[in-house]
């Protein structure tokens, strides 16, 4: 049976459930997943997820004549979860498909937003996406509200997508009344340190993977739009820090890479969040430094809940049975703020 919705809560009644710092309850039964690198790589690279219903693609035209591709599993439920993928991910990333499957079978519609250039086709403009970009997210949510009768919208963001989610809940004015809550998973909320953590010795596997994906994407964009960007300058970049300096910052309105990271880090906006949100960061996440665990802010914030398990790596919260820990926690958290009830 479909969901029966009770009257929507007014915006000023969407309040947290008095759970700012949650007690960790994740301990993987298989010892290998207590290794941060194994957990990070195995769960994101080797997991296969079959969706109960295939994605359907929606292409949105942006105000600057570019496009965003949304992939939706529409089950005619009146509540929706918007999924935001991580850096150089897409709607086809295993963690996106995993949360999509879990929420779809529990009476949520799900839409996965592919950032510009992440849906398998180069975007048409010189800009792409970054960790503080919220205009495209706001445009997508507005379109979904205008074209579909969703009474509740929750958001789930991974890594860079979690930082985008937190920026949106803090900076976008006004938030649609239908937006009820968010969950941010494995998020580098302090971008000033995260990029160098990825680049440090011992983490080469992550840095090489990101760097190669960006360069492949740039070469494809050069093939389709040869005069759009100073490609030869970009190809001289030796690491993702230099890519930010040469491309991300100047083509997205920032003075330099340091300015981009400071202005986009959700860490500095957590006190401005306007909806209940859960931040789930593992203590052994290989991308995160201590500043990415905002205990003091969570203790006083009216909307931020913080959960920091000992294990989990980066988006690597494996559990037996096919439903991962972060998926179970994400559903549990957003259900606290949903009026949805199954008809008996």
FENVENWO-V529400 format. One record per pair of residues at least 6 apart in sequence whose ideal C-beta (glycine too) atoms are under 8 Angstrom apart, sorted by the first residue. I is the first residue (numbers start at 1). GAP is how many residues later the second one is. D is the distance in Angstrom with one decimal. If there is no record, write none. Layout:
BEGIN
i gap d
I GAP D
I GAP D
END
This chain:
BEGIN
i gap d
1 341 6.4
1 342 4.2
2 74 6.4
2 75 6.4
2 76 7.8
2 105 7.7
2 341 7.3
3 74 5.5
3 75 5.9
3 76 6.6
3 104 5.2
3 337 4.5
3 338 6.7
3 339 6.5
3 340 7.6
4 336 7.9
4 337 5.7
4 338 7.9
4 339 5.3
5 73 5.0
5 74 7.4
5 146 5.0
5 147 7.5
5 334 5.8
5 335 6.2
6 333 4.1
6 335 7.1
7 332 7.5
8 143 5.5
8 144 7.1
8 169 6.7
8 170 7.0
8 331 7.1
9 171 7.5
9 328 7.9
9 330 6.8
10 167 7.2
11 164 7.4
11 166 4.9
14 166 6.0
14 167 7.6
14 261 6.2
14 262 6.7
14 323 6.3
15 261 7.3
15 287 7.6
16 260 4.6
16 286 6.3
16 287 5.6
16 289 6.7
17 259 7.5
17 319 5.4
19 286 5.3
20 278 4.7
20 279 5.7
20 280 7.8
20 281 6.5
20 284 6.8
20 285 5.7
20 286 6.7
21 274 6.5
21 277 5.3
21 278 6.5
21 284 7.4
21 285 5.1
21 286 7.9
22 256 7.8
22 283 6.1
22 284 6.9
22 285 4.3
24 283 6.5
24 284 6.3
24 285 4.1
24 286 6.4
25 284 7.6
26 283 4.0
26 284 7.7
26 285 6.4
26 286 6.3
26 291 6.3
26 293 7.9
26 299 4.8
27 282 7.9
27 283 7.5
27 284 6.7
28 6 5.9
28 11 7.4
28 283 5.8
28 289 8.0
28 290 5.8
28 291 7.0
29 290 7.8
29 291 6.3
30 288 7.4
32 6 5.1
32 7 7.9
32 10 7.7
33 6 4.7
33 9 7.5
33 10 7.9
33 278 6.7
33 283 7.0
33 285 4.8
34 277 5.1
35 278 7.9
36 246 7.5
36 248 4.0
36 249 6.9
36 250 5.3
36 275 7.5
36 276 8.0
36 277 4.2
36 278 7.7
36 280 7.5
37 168 7.7
37 249 6.4
37 276 6.9
38 275 7.6
38 278 7.9
39 245 7.9
39 272 6.8
39 273 6.2
39 274 3.5
39 275 8.0
39 277 3.2
39 278 7.6
39 279 6.4
40 166 7.8
40 245 7.9
40 246 6.1
40 273 3.7
40 274 4.4
40 275 7.0
40 276 4.6
41 164 7.3
41 275 7.8
42 274 7.0
42 276 7.2
43 51 7.4
43 52 7.4
43 270 7.6
43 272 6.7
43 273 4.3
43 274 7.4
43 275 5.1
43 281 7.1
44 49 7.3
44 50 6.0
44 51 6.1
44 270 7.7
44 271 5.8
44 272 6.8
45 49 7.7
47 47 4.1
47 48 7.8
47 51 6.7
48 46 7.1
49 45 5.7
49 48 3.8
49 49 5.0
49 51 7.9
49 52 5.7
50 51 7.4
51 22 6.5
51 46 6.1
51 49 6.1
51 50 5.5
51 53 7.0
52 21 7.7
52 49 6.4
52 52 5.5
52 53 5.9
53 20 5.0
53 22 6.8
53 51 6.7
54 19 7.6
55 16 3.7
55 17 6.5
55 18 6.1
55 36 6.3
55 45 7.9
55 57 7.1
56 15 7.1
56 16 5.4
56 17 7.5
56 18 6.5
57 12 5.8
57 13 7.2
57 14 5.6
57 15 7.9
57 62 7.9
58 11 7.3
58 12 4.4
58 13 7.7
58 14 6.1
58 53 7.9
59 8 5.4
59 9 7.4
59 10 5.5
59 11 7.8
60 7 6.4
60 8 4.7
60 9 7.7
60 10 6.5
60 79 6.8
60 80 6.4
60 83 5.7
61 6 5.7
62 6 6.2
62 74 6.6
62 77 6.3
63 76 7.4
64 61 6.0
65 59 6.8
65 60 7.5
66 50 6.1
66 57 5.2
66 58 5.1
66 59 4.6
66 61 7.8
67 49 7.7
67 56 6.6
67 57 6.9
68 45 6.7
68 46 6.9
68 47 7.5
68 48 6.5
68 68 5.4
68 71 7.2
68 72 6.1
69 22 7.9
69 45 4.5
69 50 3.7
69 52 7.8
70 41 5.3
70 42 7.2
70 43 5.6
70 44 7.1
70 70 6.1
70 74 7.9
71 20 4.1
71 40 6.9
71 41 4.7
71 43 6.8
72 37 6.9
72 38 7.0
72 39 4.3
72 40 7.7
73 27 6.1
73 31 5.1
73 36 6.5
73 37 4.9
73 38 7.8
74 35 5.4
74 74 7.8
75 29 6.5
75 32 7.7
75 34 5.7
76 33 7.6
77 30 5.4
77 31 6.0
77 32 4.8
77 263 7.8
78 71 6.4
78 72 6.2
78 73 4.7
78 74 7.1
78 262 7.5
79 28 7.5
79 29 5.7
79 30 6.9
79 71 6.4
79 72 6.4
79 73 4.0
79 74 7.4
79 75 7.5
79 259 6.2
79 261 5.3
80 28 6.7
80 29 4.5
80 30 7.1
80 31 6.3
80 64 6.7
80 68 7.6
80 70 4.6
80 72 7.2
80 73 5.0
80 74 7.5
81 18 7.8
81 22 5.2
81 27 5.0
81 28 7.3
81 29 5.1
81 30 7.6
81 72 7.6
81 73 4.9
81 74 7.1
81 75 5.9
81 253 7.0
82 29 5.5
82 31 6.4
82 55 7.7
82 58 7.3
82 59 6.6
82 62 7.8
82 71 6.3
82 72 7.4
82 73 4.9
82 74 7.4
83 8 7.6
83 13 5.4
83 16 6.1
83 17 6.5
83 27 6.3
83 28 7.0
83 29 4.4
83 30 7.0
83 72 7.9
83 73 5.3
83 74 7.6
83 75 7.9
83 78 7.7
84 29 6.0
84 53 7.1
84 71 6.8
84 72 7.1
84 73 3.8
84 74 6.8
84 77 3.0
84 78 7.1
84 80 5.5
84 81 5.6
85 6 6.8
85 8 5.4
85 10 7.7
85 11 5.3
85 27 6.9
85 28 7.6
85 29 7.4
85 30 7.3
85 33 7.1
85 73 6.0
85 75 8.0
85 76 5.2
86 7 7.2
86 9 7.6
86 72 4.5
86 73 3.3
86 74 5.0
86 75 5.5
86 76 7.9
86 100 7.7
86 229 7.0
87 44 7.8
87 72 6.0
87 73 4.3
87 123 6.4
88 30 7.3
88 122 5.9
88 125 4.4
88 126 6.6
88 129 7.7
89 6 7.7
89 7 6.8
89 29 7.0
89 69 7.2
89 70 7.8
89 72 7.6
90 6 7.3
90 22 8.0
90 24 5.3
90 28 4.7
90 29 6.3
90 30 7.4
91 6 7.8
91 21 3.6
91 22 7.6
91 23 5.4
91 28 7.3
93 65 7.9
95 63 5.7
95 220 5.1
96 16 5.1
96 62 7.4
98 225 7.9
98 226 6.1
98 229 5.9
99 11 7.7
99 57 5.9
99 227 7.8
99 228 5.1
99 231 6.3
100 10 4.6
100 12 6.4
102 221 5.5
102 225 4.4
102 226 7.5
102 229 6.3
103 7 5.3
103 224 7.9
103 227 7.8
103 228 6.2
104 6 5.6
106 225 6.1
107 233 6.4
107 235 6.5
108 46 7.8
109 41 7.3
111 29 7.7
111 33 6.6
113 23 7.6
113 24 6.7
113 27 5.5
115 13 7.1
115 14 3.7
115 18 7.6
115 21 7.0
116 7 4.0
116 9 7.5
116 11 7.1
116 12 4.9
116 13 5.2
116 20 6.9
117 6 4.6
117 11 4.8
117 12 7.1
117 100 6.1
117 104 7.2
118 11 7.2
122 95 7.4
122 98 5.6
122 99 4.2
122 102 4.9
122 103 6.6
123 98 7.9
124 101 7.2
125 103 7.7
126 102 5.5
126 103 5.6
126 125 5.4
127 124 5.4
127 125 5.7
128 123 7.8
129 7 7.1
130 118 5.5
130 122 5.3
130 130 6.9
130 134 6.5
131 29 4.9
131 32 4.6
131 33 6.4
131 36 7.9
131 57 7.8
131 60 5.8
131 130 8.0
131 133 4.8
131 134 7.8
132 31 7.1
132 32 7.2
132 35 5.3
132 128 7.5
132 131 6.3
132 132 2.8
132 133 7.8
133 31 6.3
133 119 7.3
134 30 6.3
134 33 5.1
134 34 4.5
134 37 6.1
134 38 5.8
137 27 6.2
137 28 7.9
137 31 5.3
138 30 6.8
138 34 5.5
141 12 6.5
141 35 6.4
141 38 7.3
142 34 7.5
144 6 6.3
144 9 7.5
145 8 7.6
145 31 6.0
145 33 6.3
150 28 6.1
151 27 6.2
151 188 7.9
152 26 5.8
152 28 5.2
152 186 5.6
152 187 6.9
152 188 6.9
153 23 7.0
153 25 4.8
153 26 5.0
153 27 6.8
154 25 7.7
154 26 5.7
154 27 5.1
154 28 6.5
154 29 7.5
154 180 4.0
154 183 7.4
154 184 7.3
155 10 5.0
155 13 7.4
155 14 7.6
155 24 7.2
155 26 7.7
155 27 4.2
155 28 7.4
156 9 7.6
156 26 7.1
156 27 4.8
156 28 7.9
156 29 7.1
156 174 5.2
156 178 7.7
157 6 7.3
157 7 6.0
157 8 3.5
157 9 7.6
157 25 7.0
157 26 7.5
157 27 5.1
157 28 7.0
157 30 7.2
158 27 5.1
158 28 6.2
158 29 7.9
158 157 5.6
159 26 7.5
159 27 5.2
159 28 6.3
159 29 6.8
159 128 7.5
159 155 6.9
159 156 6.5
160 28 7.5
162 22 3.3
162 23 5.7
162 24 6.9
162 25 3.4
162 27 7.9
162 104 7.8
162 117 7.5
163 21 7.4
163 24 5.4
163 25 6.6
163 26 6.1
163 28 7.1
163 101 7.0
163 102 7.3
163 103 4.9
165 17 5.1
165 19 5.3
165 112 7.5
166 16 7.5
166 18 5.6
166 21 7.0
166 23 6.7
166 100 3.6
166 103 6.7
166 104 7.0
166 107 6.7
166 111 6.7
166 113 7.7
167 97 6.9
167 99 5.7
167 102 6.4
169 6 7.0
169 10 7.7
169 13 5.7
169 104 4.8
169 105 5.7
169 106 5.2
169 108 5.9
169 134 8.0
170 96 7.1
170 99 3.9
170 100 7.1
170 102 4.0
170 103 4.9
170 104 7.0
171 98 6.5
171 101 7.1
175 99 5.4
175 100 6.6
179 96 6.0
180 95 6.7
180 96 7.7
180 154 7.1
180 157 4.4
180 158 6.4
181 94 5.6
181 95 4.6
181 96 6.5
181 97 7.9
181 152 6.6
181 153 5.0
181 155 7.2
181 156 4.3
182 93 6.2
182 94 7.6
182 95 4.3
182 96 7.5
182 152 7.8
183 94 6.9
183 95 4.7
183 97 6.8
183 146 7.3
183 147 4.2
183 150 5.4
183 151 6.4
184 82 7.8
184 93 6.3
184 94 7.0
184 95 5.0
184 96 7.1
185 95 4.9
185 96 7.9
185 130 6.4
185 141 5.0
185 145 7.1
186 94 7.2
186 95 6.2
186 96 6.9
186 99 5.9
186 101 7.4
186 102 7.8
186 126 7.5
186 128 4.9
186 129 4.6
186 140 7.8
187 79 7.0
187 92 6.3
187 94 6.3
187 105 7.2
188 6 3.2
188 9 7.9
188 99 5.6
188 100 6.1
188 104 5.8
189 76 6.1
189 77 4.3
189 78 4.3
189 81 7.4
189 90 7.4
189 102 7.9
189 103 5.3
189 105 6.9
190 75 5.3
190 77 4.7
190 99 6.8
190 101 4.2
190 102 5.2
191 69 7.7
191 70 3.8
191 71 7.8
191 73 5.9
191 74 4.6
192 66 7.3
192 69 4.8
192 70 6.3
192 73 6.4
192 99 8.0
193 96 4.2
193 98 6.0
193 99 7.4
194 93 5.5
194 94 6.7
194 95 7.1
194 98 7.0
195 45 6.1
195 46 5.7
195 49 6.9
195 66 7.1
196 45 7.1
197 6 7.0
197 89 7.3
197 90 5.6
197 91 6.8
197 92 5.7
198 8 5.3
198 9 5.4
198 12 7.0
198 42 7.0
198 88 7.9
198 89 5.6
199 8 5.1
199 40 5.8
199 41 6.8
199 42 6.5
203 83 5.9
206 80 6.9
206 81 7.3
207 32 6.7
207 33 6.6
210 30 5.6
211 28 6.4
211 29 5.8
211 32 7.6
214 26 7.1
214 29 5.9
215 20 7.0
218 11 7.6
218 13 6.4
218 16 5.7
218 17 7.0
221 7 6.9
221 8 7.0
221 10 7.9
222 7 7.4
222 9 4.6
229 18 7.5
229 22 7.6
233 13 5.7
234 9 7.0
234 12 5.6
234 13 5.2
236 6 7.8
236 10 7.5
237 6 4.6
237 8 7.6
237 9 5.2
237 10 7.4
241 16 6.4
244 13 3.9
244 16 6.2
244 17 7.5
245 11 6.2
245 12 4.3
248 6 7.6
248 9 7.0
248 12 6.0
249 6 6.8
249 7 5.2
249 8 5.0
249 10 6.5
249 11 4.4
250 6 8.0
252 8 7.0
254 6 3.9
254 9 6.5
262 6 7.5
267 24 6.5
267 25 7.4
267 27 6.5
270 24 6.0
270 27 5.0
270 31 6.3
270 34 5.6
271 26 6.6
271 30 6.4
273 28 7.1
273 30 4.7
273 31 6.0
274 29 7.0
275 28 6.2
276 27 5.2
276 29 7.1
276 57 7.8
276 60 7.4
276 61 5.9
277 26 6.1
277 27 5.9
277 28 7.0
278 27 4.7
278 28 7.7
278 29 6.3
278 51 7.1
278 52 7.5
278 55 4.5
279 15 7.4
279 19 7.6
279 25 6.5
279 26 7.1
279 27 5.2
279 28 7.2
280 27 4.8
280 28 7.9
280 29 7.7
280 46 5.8
280 49 6.1
280 50 7.8
281 7 6.0
281 11 6.0
281 12 6.0
281 25 7.8
281 26 7.7
281 27 5.6
282 6 7.9
282 26 7.0
282 27 5.3
282 28 7.3
282 29 6.1
282 30 3.1
282 31 6.0
282 32 7.5
282 34 7.5
282 35 7.2
283 10 7.4
283 25 5.5
283 26 6.9
283 27 5.3
283 28 7.8
284 26 6.7
284 27 5.9
284 28 6.8
284 29 6.1
285 7 7.7
285 27 7.0
285 28 6.1
285 29 5.0
286 27 6.5
286 28 5.9
287 27 5.2
288 26 7.9
293 13 7.5
293 15 5.7
294 10 7.4
294 12 6.6
295 11 6.6
297 7 6.3
298 6 5.0
298 7 6.7
298 8 3.9
305 28 7.3
307 22 6.8
309 8 7.4
309 16 7.5
311 6 8.0
312 13 7.1
312 14 7.5
315 11 7.3
317 7 4.9
317 8 3.7
317 9 4.4
317 10 8.0
318 6 5.9
318 7 7.5
319 6 5.1
319 9 7.5
END
